[in-house]
């Protein structure tokens, strides 16, 4: 499915003591569509939408990276959606 706008997974490294505060701040950003606290290399994984790369850059630079407790981020841009809620193929097993 062709994407409209920009969709990015932003993996976030957080200072441990600030995790709850960072999560709360991220929930206040409308462009953050999904937000997960995860195990592994990163502390938080978000799915972020933007109209274009300029809007995404502004969001990352002036909002996400300015949250107290955010140490750094790693971003992966979605190039194509093969399955998920944006395709209509994302229903969970057993869902009715």
Secondary structure, 3 states (H helix, E strand, C coil): CCCCCEEEEEEEEECHHHHHHHHHHHHCCCCEEEEEECCCCCCEEEEEEECCHHHHHHHHHHCHHHCCCEEEEEEEECCCCCCCCCCCCCCCCCCC
